[in-house]
Amino acid sequence: NRKSLDDIIISVFQRFNIEELKDKFLQSGIAFGELNTVEGLLNHPILRKASYKNENGDMVTVAAPATINVDAGANTQFENVPMLGEHNDIIVSEFGANKK
């Protein structure tokens, strides 16, 4: 039955572009999800971006899903990414060990 149902759905969906299908679903109250291209994902209005610096310069990436008083769509500034070994002395001292 799955193949027959898929064939029916495909034959109907092929008659419309994506915007027409989305309008039909919204007007009918049918829940749906849309698969985006990478560009569509990066430009999604709800996607939050995070800025940070590493040894290669300024970077922008997708923010972690957890939020701390950040509005949707806000550009969050994070601390710089530490260089390898940058915090070794501090970490070693926290454990009461001497750096060798």
All heavy atoms as an XYZ file, in Angstrom:
777
protein
N       0.814     -1.203      0.000
C       0.000      0.000      0.000
C       0.857      1.267      0.000
O       0.416      2.291     -0.489
C      -0.927      0.015      1.207
C      -2.030     -1.020      1.080
O      -2.347     -1.475     -0.013
N      -2.613     -1.394      2.197
N       2.033      1.200      0.588
C       2.890      2.382      0.686
C       3.253      2.917     -0.700
O       3.190      4.103     -0.955
C       4.150      2.037      1.498
C       5.148      3.167      1.609
C       4.495      4.350      2.348
N       5.336      5.503      2.352
C       5.918      6.009      3.419
N       5.746      5.432      4.588
N       6.651      7.078      3.330
N       3.647      2.019     -1.602
C       4.036      2.437     -2.952
C       2.856      3.076     -3.669
O       3.009      4.127     -4.305
C       4.559      1.239     -3.746
C       4.721      1.481     -5.225
C       6.165      1.555     -5.618
C       6.381      1.673     -7.094
N       5.965      2.879     -7.722
N       1.692      2.496     -3.555
C       0.497      3.052     -4.206
C       0.163      4.432     -3.657
O      -0.134      5.361     -4.409
C      -0.714      2.125     -3.998
O      -0.472      0.874     -4.587
N       0.238      4.586     -2.332
C      -0.053      5.871     -1.707
C       1.006      6.912     -2.117
O       0.656      8.049     -2.453
C      -0.094      5.737     -0.185
C      -0.392      7.006      0.594
C      -1.737      7.599      0.183
C      -0.364      6.722      2.083
N       2.288      6.523     -2.104
C       3.344      7.442     -2.538
C       3.110      7.909     -3.973
O       3.285      9.089     -4.287
C       4.722      6.789     -2.421
C       5.224      6.710     -0.991
O       4.621      7.360     -0.105
O       6.209      5.984     -0.756
N       2.732      7.004     -4.839
C       2.473      7.357     -6.244
C       1.340      8.374     -6.366
O       1.411      9.325     -7.148
C       2.150      6.113     -7.073
C       3.353      5.194     -7.266
O       4.497      5.669     -7.053
O       3.147      4.022     -7.622
N       0.283      8.182     -5.579
C      -0.862      9.111     -5.607
C      -0.429     10.483     -5.105
O      -0.728     11.515     -5.723
C      -2.026      8.561     -4.757
C      -2.610      7.300     -5.414
C      -3.115      9.623     -4.562
C      -3.562      6.509     -4.529
N       0.268     10.516     -3.983
C       0.712     11.788     -3.395
C       1.638     12.516     -4.366
O       1.483     13.722     -4.600
C       1.399     11.552     -2.035
C       0.363     11.069     -1.012
C       2.096     12.815     -1.548
C       0.952     10.581      0.286
N       2.587     11.819     -4.945
C       3.528     12.438     -5.891
C       2.800     12.997     -7.099
O       3.082     14.115     -7.546
C       4.616     11.425     -6.304
C       5.548     11.164     -5.114
C       5.413     11.932     -7.504
C       6.493      9.988     -5.312
N       1.834     12.250     -7.610
C       1.112     12.728     -8.805
C       0.326     14.007     -8.512
O       0.205     14.878     -9.369
C       0.184     11.639     -9.352
O      -0.916     11.418     -8.496
N      -0.190     14.156     -7.293
C      -0.920     15.366     -6.919
C       0.059     16.504     -6.642
O      -0.119     17.630     -7.122
C      -1.827     15.108     -5.689
C      -2.422     16.403     -5.166
C      -2.921     14.108     -6.037
N       1.112     16.239     -5.866
C       2.063     17.277     -5.492
C       2.805     17.852     -6.690
O       3.186     19.021     -6.692
C       3.061     16.741     -4.475
C       2.545     16.720     -3.052
C       1.188     16.610     -2.777
C       3.419     16.786     -1.999
C       0.719     16.579     -1.480
C       2.968     16.761     -0.687
C       1.612     16.657     -0.433
N       3.010     17.071     -7.720
C       3.735     17.541     -8.902
C       3.003     18.665     -9.635
O       3.603     19.381    -10.414
C       3.997     16.390     -9.871
C       5.078     15.456     -9.401
C       5.280     14.281    -10.343
O       4.396     13.916    -11.120
N       6.450     13.667    -10.263
N       1.750     18.836     -9.354
C       0.949     19.872    -10.032
C       1.188     21.273     -9.448
O       0.736     22.256    -10.010
C      -0.539     19.555     -9.911
C      -0.942     18.250    -10.542
C      -2.439     18.037    -10.385
N      -2.734     16.612    -10.431
C      -3.791     16.050     -9.902
N      -4.695     16.789     -9.281
N      -3.983     14.767     -9.995
N       1.877     21.354     -8.313
C       2.026     22.621     -7.602
C       3.492     22.909     -7.300
O       4.283     21.992     -7.131
C       1.259     22.579     -6.272
C      -0.186     22.189     -6.419
C      -0.597     20.882     -6.198
C      -1.133     23.141     -6.782
C      -1.915     20.523     -6.337
C      -2.464     22.781     -6.920
C      -2.866     21.472     -6.705
N       3.815     24.209     -7.189
C       5.144     24.546     -6.693
C       5.072     24.575     -5.168
O       3.997     24.480     -4.569
C       5.668     25.864     -7.293
C       4.875     27.077     -6.849
O       4.441     27.186     -5.706
N       4.669     28.006     -7.773
N       6.217     24.746     -4.525
C       6.280     24.646     -3.072
C       5.427     25.709     -2.373
O       4.768     25.434     -1.368
C       7.746     24.676     -2.560
C       7.815     24.335     -1.071
C       8.397     26.023     -2.808
C       7.475     22.925     -0.752
N       5.417     26.913     -2.912
C       4.629     27.982     -2.277
C       3.137     27.670     -2.354
O       2.391     27.919     -1.402
C       4.937     29.333     -2.922
C       6.358     29.830     -2.659
C       6.706     29.919     -1.180
O       5.850     30.355     -0.379
O       7.834     29.539     -0.823
N       2.682     27.137     -3.473
C       1.267     26.764     -3.609
C       0.907     25.653     -2.628
O      -0.158     25.692     -1.998
C       0.975     26.318     -5.046
C       1.067     27.429     -6.067
C       1.029     26.919     -7.502
O       1.507     25.799     -7.778
O       0.520     27.676     -8.351
N       1.796     24.680     -2.473
C       1.525     23.590     -1.527
C       1.483     24.108     -0.091
O       0.602     23.732      0.690
C       2.586     22.502     -1.645
C       2.451     21.583     -2.851
C       3.671     20.676     -2.975
C       1.185     20.747     -2.746
N       2.425     24.972      0.252
C       2.432     25.533      1.609
C       1.141     26.302      1.870
O       0.550     26.173      2.947
C       3.651     26.431      1.801
C       4.934     25.652      1.949
C       6.225     26.437      1.991
C       6.227     27.840      2.355
N       7.560     28.470      2.367
N       0.686     27.095      0.905
C      -0.569     27.842      1.062
C      -1.744     26.896      1.270
O      -2.600     27.131      2.129
C      -0.830     28.730     -0.151
C       0.071     29.949     -0.206
O       0.678     30.297      0.842
O       0.178     30.550     -1.291
N      -1.779     25.823      0.498
C      -2.882     24.855      0.626
C      -2.873     24.195      2.012
O      -3.920     24.036      2.634
C      -2.794     23.792     -0.473
C      -3.168     24.331     -1.846
C      -3.197     23.221     -2.862
C      -3.638     23.748     -4.214
N      -5.003     24.264     -4.225
N      -1.684     23.821      2.491
C      -1.601     23.210      3.811
C      -2.019     24.188      4.894
O      -2.772     23.842      5.807
C      -0.178     22.712      4.094
C       0.218     21.490      3.302
C       1.512     21.355      2.840
C      -0.679     20.485      3.029
C       1.894     20.230      2.123
C      -0.319     19.361      2.307
C       0.976     19.241      1.863
N      -1.533     25.424      4.810
C      -1.874     26.429      5.822
C      -3.371     26.715      5.831
O      -3.992     26.801      6.893
C      -1.080     27.716      5.573
C       0.419     27.630      5.883
C       1.141     28.876      5.372
C       0.647     27.451      7.372
N      -3.964     26.870      4.654
C      -5.395     27.150      4.567
C      -6.233     25.985      5.076
O      -7.322     26.185      5.610
C      -5.782     27.467      3.122
C      -5.240     28.788      2.636
C      -5.464     28.992      1.131
O      -6.157     28.229      0.482
N      -4.849     30.039      0.596
N      -5.710     24.774      4.937
C      -6.446     23.580      5.367
C      -6.173     23.213      6.820
O      -6.796     22.290      7.344
C      -6.077     22.388      4.480
O      -6.383     22.669      3.141
N      -5.223     23.912      7.443
C      -4.888     23.587      8.827
C      -4.106     22.289      8.946
O      -4.128     21.645      9.997
N      -3.417     21.894      7.894
C      -2.630     20.663      7.913
C      -1.205     20.995      8.361
O      -0.553     21.858      7.784
C      -2.606     20.003      6.512
C      -4.021     19.611      6.096
C      -1.668     18.802      6.503
C      -4.125     19.113      4.669
N      -0.738     20.300      9.378
C       0.633     20.494      9.847
C       1.596     19.943      8.799
O       1.338     18.905      8.189
C       0.836     19.778     11.171
N       2.694     20.663      8.602
C       3.687     20.203      7.637
C       5.042     20.775      8.002
O       5.151     21.719      8.769
C       3.298     20.621      6.206
C       3.384     22.104      5.965
C       4.524     22.664      5.398
C       2.332     22.941      6.308
C       4.601     24.030      5.181
C       2.405     24.300      6.092
C       3.542     24.847      5.525
N       6.056     20.180      7.476
C       7.418     20.671      7.644
C       8.041     20.814      6.274
O       7.705     20.086      5.346
N       8.942     21.771      6.171
C       9.577     22.034      4.881
C      11.061     21.719      4.987
O      11.730     22.139      5.935
C       9.387     23.504      4.514
C      10.000     23.882      3.207
C       9.810     25.364      2.893
O       9.162     26.073      3.677
O      10.327     25.801      1.871
N      11.576     20.974      4.030
C      13.008     20.724      3.962
C      13.643     21.880      3.219
O      13.238     22.223      2.121
C      13.303     19.412      3.226
C      12.836     18.147      3.918
C      13.097     16.932      3.039
C      13.526     17.989      5.255
N      14.637     22.495      3.835
C      15.303     23.643      3.240
C      16.593     23.242      2.553
O      17.181     22.212      2.858
C      15.670     24.662      4.330
C      14.525     25.552      4.692
O      13.782     25.989      3.833
N      14.373     25.828      5.974
N      17.034     24.104      1.682
C      18.395     24.019      1.189
C      19.284     24.581      2.291
O      18.792     25.164      3.261
C      18.566     24.872     -0.079
O      18.299     26.245      0.256
C      17.621     24.434     -1.194
N      20.586     24.472      2.152
C      21.491     25.053      3.140
C      21.268     26.561      3.210
O      21.209     27.150      4.289
C      22.965     24.723      2.808
C      23.913     25.478      3.721
C      23.197     23.220      2.910
N      21.107     27.196      2.063
C      20.851     28.640      2.031
C      19.548     28.976      2.745
O      19.469     29.931      3.508
C      20.802     29.147      0.598
C      20.577     30.639      0.506
C      20.535     31.154     -0.936
O      20.963     30.439     -1.847
O      20.047     32.276     -1.112
N      18.511     28.167      2.513
C      17.235     28.383      3.181
C      17.350     28.236      4.687
O      16.748     28.997      5.442
N      18.143     27.264      5.124
C      18.358     27.082      6.554
C      19.080     28.279      7.150
O      18.684     28.821      8.174
C      19.170     25.809      6.802
C      19.629     25.587      8.239
C      18.444     25.397      9.167
C      20.577     24.421      8.318
N      20.151     28.730      6.495
C      20.934     29.845      7.017
C      20.161     31.153      7.047
O      20.461     32.038      7.852
C      22.217     30.019      6.198
C      23.221     28.874      6.349
C      24.389     29.070      5.390
C      23.704     28.758      7.781
N      19.155     31.286      6.187
C      18.352     32.508      6.136
C      17.026     32.383      6.874
O      16.197     33.284      6.805
C      18.110     32.914      4.679
C      19.389     33.326      3.996
O      20.234     33.986      4.584
N      19.550     32.920      2.753
N      16.810     31.264      7.572
C      15.549     31.059      8.285
C      15.406     32.126      9.370
O      16.355     32.415     10.102
C      15.519     29.667      8.911
C      14.158     29.262      9.347
N      13.591     29.711     10.532
C      13.236     28.476      8.760
C      12.387     29.198     10.649
N      12.142     28.448      9.590
N      14.218     32.750      9.488
C      14.050     33.866     10.428
C      14.229     33.491     11.899
O      14.523     34.346     12.728
C      12.620     34.356     10.155
C      11.940     33.235      9.460
C      13.002     32.465      8.729
N      14.078     32.243     12.255
C      14.190     31.834     13.653
C      15.613     31.395     14.009
O      15.981     31.349     15.170
C      13.181     30.697     13.963
C      11.759     31.172     13.715
C      13.316     30.201     15.390
C      11.336     32.363     14.562
N      16.419     31.099     13.011
C      17.775     30.628     13.276
C      18.613     31.729     13.912
O      18.724     32.826     13.387
C      18.446     30.166     11.979
C      19.865     29.644     12.148
C      19.859     28.311     12.882
C      20.549     29.509     10.806
N      19.170     31.427     15.077
C      20.052     32.381     15.742
C      21.485     32.096     15.331
O      21.884     30.954     15.181
C      19.931     32.258     17.264
C      18.586     32.679     17.801
C      18.485     32.554     19.322
N      18.935     31.256     19.809
C      20.099     31.056     20.443
N      20.922     32.040     20.687
N      20.424     29.854     20.857
N      22.256     33.151     15.178
C      23.658     33.016     14.814
C      24.522     33.492     15.971
O      24.106     34.313     16.772
C      23.953     33.826     13.558
C      23.187     33.306     12.351
C      23.483     34.127     11.117
C      22.759     33.562      9.921
N      21.378     33.892      9.856
N      25.707     32.951     16.071
C      26.647     33.321     17.126
C      27.957     33.754     16.484
O      28.427     33.118     15.547
C      26.884     32.135     18.052
N      28.529     34.841     16.986
C      29.816     35.337     16.493
C      30.891     35.025     17.519
O      30.661     35.108     18.725
C      29.761     36.852     16.293
O      28.770     37.185     15.368
N      32.061     34.683     17.057
C      33.197     34.442     17.928
C      34.475     34.630     17.135
O      34.454     34.744     15.923
C      33.142     33.036     18.544
C      33.255     31.932     17.521
C      34.487     31.377     17.208
C      32.137     31.458     16.847
C      34.604     30.377     16.261
C      32.250     30.455     15.908
C      33.480     29.918     15.617
O      33.598     28.932     14.679
N      35.580     34.683     17.834
C      36.883     34.794     17.173
C      37.704     33.565     17.503
O      37.664     33.055     18.615
C      37.641     36.036     17.655
C      37.144     37.315     17.092
C      38.066     38.450     17.472
C      37.544     39.732     16.825
N      38.470     40.837     17.000
N      38.445     33.118     16.526
C      39.446     32.098     16.773
C      40.738     32.561     16.126
O      40.829     33.684     15.646
C      38.993     30.717     16.277
C      38.865     30.626     14.775
O      39.359     31.464     14.032
N      38.195     29.592     14.321
N      41.737     31.730     16.116
C      43.030     32.163     15.590
C      42.999     32.494     14.105
O      43.914     33.127     13.576
C      44.111     31.124     15.886
C      43.749     29.749     15.383
C      44.271     28.639     16.273
O      44.359     28.817     17.487
O      44.577     27.575     15.720
N      41.931     32.112     13.412
C      41.782     32.428     11.990
C      40.980     33.698     11.743
O      40.735     34.069     10.605
C      41.137     31.251     11.246
C      41.989     30.012     11.299
O      43.206     30.085     11.169
N      41.361     28.875     11.518
N      40.504     34.344     12.793
C      39.748     35.581     12.641
C      38.312     35.454     13.098
O      37.956     34.552     13.846
N      37.473     36.380     12.638
C      36.064     36.401     13.026
C      35.308     35.271     12.341
O      35.505     35.004     11.166
C      35.418     37.731     12.624
C      35.974     38.893     13.423
O      36.407     38.665     14.558
O      35.957     40.025     12.905
N      34.420     34.651     13.081
C      33.611     33.558     12.559
C      32.155     33.776     12.974
O      31.889     34.406     13.982
C      34.076     32.215     13.133
C      35.559     31.918     12.946
S      36.035     31.673     11.241
C      35.366     30.072     10.925
N      31.249     33.243     12.205
C      29.830     33.239     12.554
C      29.344     31.814     12.373
O      29.672     31.149     11.398
C      29.019     34.195     11.650
C      27.531     34.088     11.958
C      29.501     35.620     11.807
N      28.578     31.340     13.317
C      28.072     29.981     13.253
C      26.649     29.940     13.801
O      26.134     30.943     14.283
C      28.982     29.021     14.052
O      28.573     27.678     13.794
C      28.911     29.294     15.535
N      26.030     28.808     13.730
C      24.696     28.617     14.288
C      24.827     28.559     15.802
O      25.693     27.866     16.328
C      24.070     27.315     13.749
C      22.752     27.014     14.428
C      23.910     27.395     12.244
N      23.993     29.311     16.500
C      24.026     29.336     17.966
C      23.473     28.027     18.522
O      22.675     27.343     17.875
C      23.221     30.514     18.486
N      23.901     27.702     19.714
C      23.385     26.519     20.399
C      21.877     26.665     20.606
O      21.369     27.783     20.726
C      24.090     26.363     21.742
N      21.153     25.565     20.649
C      19.693     25.655     20.788
C      19.232     26.256     22.107
O      18.187     26.875     22.166
C      19.207     24.212     20.646
C      20.409     23.366     20.799
C      21.613     24.196     20.500
N      20.013     26.105     23.179
C      19.638     26.701     24.464
C      19.873     28.202     24.408
O      20.834     28.667     23.815
C      20.470     26.093     25.582
N      18.965     28.955     25.006
C      19.114     30.409     24.997
C      19.148     30.955     26.409
O      18.575     30.381     27.328
C      17.956     31.092     24.249
O      16.733     30.769     24.912
C      17.902     30.665     22.800
N      19.832     32.079     26.550
C      19.878     32.781     27.825
C      19.539     34.241     27.526
O      20.388     34.997     27.055
C      21.261     32.679     28.478
C      21.632     31.212     28.680
C      21.310     33.456     29.777
C      23.060     30.989     29.100
N      18.275     34.617     27.720
C      17.817     35.984     27.482
C      18.242     36.527     26.120
O      18.758     37.631     26.006
C      18.328     36.922     28.584
C      17.764     36.539     29.927
O      16.645     36.059     30.027
N      18.532     36.747     30.969
N      18.041     35.741     25.071
C      18.377     36.172     23.719
C      17.110     36.100     22.878
O      16.439     35.082     22.849
C      19.470     35.270     23.098
C      19.739     35.662     21.668
C      20.735     35.353     23.922
N      16.779     37.200     22.197
C      15.612     37.204     21.329
C      15.879     36.386     20.079
O      17.015     36.317     19.604
C      15.267     38.636     20.908
C      14.799     39.472     22.080
O      14.177     38.904     22.994
O      15.052     40.689     22.073
N      14.843     35.781     19.513
C      14.986     35.022     18.275
C      15.555     35.918     17.191
O      15.152     37.059     17.029
C      13.634     34.462     17.848
N      16.526     35.402     16.484
C      17.131     36.154     15.399
C      18.253     37.069     15.832
O      18.933     37.656     15.004
N      18.477     37.198     17.151
C      19.541     38.090     17.634
C      20.903     37.487     17.335
O      21.070     36.279     17.329
C      19.395     38.314     19.144
N      21.864     38.328     17.076
C      23.224     37.882     16.842
C      23.942     37.875     18.183
O      24.192     38.908     18.764
C      23.927     38.806     15.840
C      25.285     38.281     15.444
O      25.633     37.154     15.748
N      26.042     39.101     14.752
N      24.260     36.701     18.681
C      24.872     36.535     19.984
C      26.390     36.610     19.856
O      26.966     35.992     18.994
C      24.483     35.164     20.575
O      23.069     35.093     20.602
C      25.021     34.996     21.976
N      27.029     37.372     20.733
C      28.493     37.481     20.736
C      29.047     36.555     21.817
O      28.685     36.669     22.975
C      28.924     38.927     21.008
C      30.422     39.113     21.015
C      31.036     38.929     19.639
O      30.480     39.371     18.649
N      32.158     38.261     19.583
N      29.909     35.652     21.439
C      30.543     34.744     22.377
C      31.980     35.167     22.609
O      32.540     35.946     21.866
C      30.522     33.300     21.835
C      29.165     32.678     21.862
C      28.374     32.659     20.731
C      28.670     32.113     23.025
C      27.115     32.097     20.754
C      27.410     31.544     23.059
C      26.627     31.530     21.921
N      32.560     34.640     23.663
C      33.976     34.875     23.923
C      34.787     34.242     22.806
O      34.331     33.334     22.124
C      34.380     34.254     25.265
C      33.692     34.890     26.462
C      34.130     36.325     26.680
O      35.321     36.626     26.474
O      33.279     37.142     27.057
N      36.019     34.703     22.662
C      36.905     34.141     21.655
C      37.213     32.682     21.967
O      37.256     32.280     23.126
C      38.215     34.921     21.601
C      37.990     36.355     21.179
O      36.974     36.689     20.591
N      38.941     37.210     21.488
N      37.449     31.906     20.949
C      37.851     30.518     21.120
C      39.307     30.531     21.591
O      40.153     31.179     20.969
C      37.728     29.746     19.787
C      38.238     28.325     19.945
C      36.283     29.754     19.294
N      39.616     29.854     22.702
C      40.991     29.908     23.202
C      41.960     29.166     22.273
O      41.586     28.199     21.621
C      40.914     29.221     24.566
C      39.681     28.397     24.514
C      38.746     29.051     23.547
N      43.172     29.649     22.268
C      44.235     28.961     21.534
C      44.556     27.670     22.295
O      44.333     27.588     23.513
C      45.481     29.839     21.454
C      45.250     31.197     20.844
S      45.653     31.330     19.124
C      47.340     30.859     19.045
N      45.080     26.699     21.612
C      45.456     25.443     22.235
C      46.458     25.716     23.355
O      47.479     26.361     23.137
C      46.062     24.498     21.190
C      46.428     23.111     21.682
C      45.185     22.368     22.179
C      47.092     22.316     20.575
N      46.124     25.282     24.561
C      47.009     25.455     25.705
C      46.902     26.804     26.398
O      47.571     27.033     27.411
N      46.063     27.691     25.905
C      45.975     29.052     26.449
C      45.627     29.073     27.940
O      46.102     29.920     28.683
C      44.947     29.857     25.658
C      44.772     31.284     26.112
C      43.785     32.067     25.257
O      43.452     31.629     24.136
O      43.334     33.119     25.733
N      44.795     28.146     28.391
C      44.340     28.151     29.779
C      44.949     27.023     30.614
O      44.457     26.731     31.708
C      42.809     28.065     29.823
C      42.147     29.230     29.175
N      41.326     29.081     28.089
C      42.203     30.559     29.428
C      40.888     30.273     27.708
N      41.415     31.181     28.495
N      45.993     26.404     30.113
C      46.591     25.273     30.838
C      46.976     25.627     32.268
O      46.675     24.887     33.204
C      47.822     24.738     30.101
C      47.443     23.922     28.881
O      46.272     23.768     28.565
N      48.448     23.408     28.195
N      47.679     26.751     32.463
C      48.146     27.112     33.802
C      46.983     27.297     34.774
O      47.031     26.839     35.918
C      48.993     28.384     33.754
C      50.327     28.171     33.043
O      50.755     27.004     32.919
O      50.924     29.173     32.606
N      45.923     27.953     34.321
C      44.756     28.181     35.182
C      44.100     26.861     35.548
O      43.768     26.625     36.716
C      43.742     29.109     34.480
C      44.355     30.494     34.271
C      42.441     29.195     35.259
C      43.542     31.390     33.352
N      43.939     25.984     34.568
C      43.284     24.691     34.817
C      44.122     23.841     35.761
O      43.613     23.257     36.729
C      43.022     23.949     33.486
C      41.995     24.725     32.666
C      42.566     22.524     33.741
C      41.849     24.245     31.238
N      45.418     23.772     35.534
C      46.296     22.982     36.384
C      46.254     23.518     37.822
O      46.172     22.762     38.780
C      47.740     22.976     35.829
C      48.728     22.404     36.836
C      47.791     22.186     34.528
N      46.264     24.856     37.980
C      46.248     25.424     39.321
C      44.930     25.142     40.054
O      44.913     25.010     41.273
C      46.522     26.935     39.276
O      45.425     27.618     38.707
N      43.832     25.030     39.314
C      42.536     24.721     39.937
C      42.548     23.346     40.598
O      41.811     23.095     41.544
C      41.417     24.801     38.913
C      41.053     26.199     38.508
C      39.966     26.244     37.444
O      39.503     25.191     36.992
O      39.597     27.369     37.057
N      43.363     22.455     40.095
C      43.441     21.111     40.646
C      44.561     20.982     41.673
O      44.861     19.901     42.150
C      43.618     20.082     39.527
C      42.378     19.908     38.700
C      42.236     20.586     37.492
C      41.342     19.106     39.131
C      41.098     20.455     36.739
C      40.196     18.955     38.382
C      40.076     19.641     37.182
N      45.210     22.113     41.982
C      46.247     22.111     42.994
C      47.531     21.432     42.541
O      48.360     21.066     43.367
N      47.684     21.239     41.251
C      48.897     20.592     40.735
C      49.863     21.635     40.225
O      49.469     22.744     39.870
C      48.513     19.626     39.602
N      51.092     21.306     40.212
C      52.112     22.188     39.649
C      52.391     21.776     38.220
O      52.487     20.602     37.915
C      53.407     22.100     40.460
C      53.220     22.658     41.855
O      52.492     23.634     42.030
N      53.874     22.062     42.829
N      52.505     22.774     37.351
C      52.816     22.494     35.954
C      54.248     21.988     35.879
O      55.136     22.576     36.448
C      52.627     23.752     35.100
C      52.796     23.482     33.642
C      52.555     24.758     32.840
C      52.809     24.468     31.373
N      52.749     25.676     30.567
N      54.450     20.894     35.183
C      55.793     20.321     35.071
C      56.435     20.697     33.760
O      55.887     20.884     32.775
C      55.732     18.813     35.188
C      55.237     18.401     36.565
C      55.138     16.914     36.686
C      54.575     16.560     38.058
N      54.385     15.189     38.238
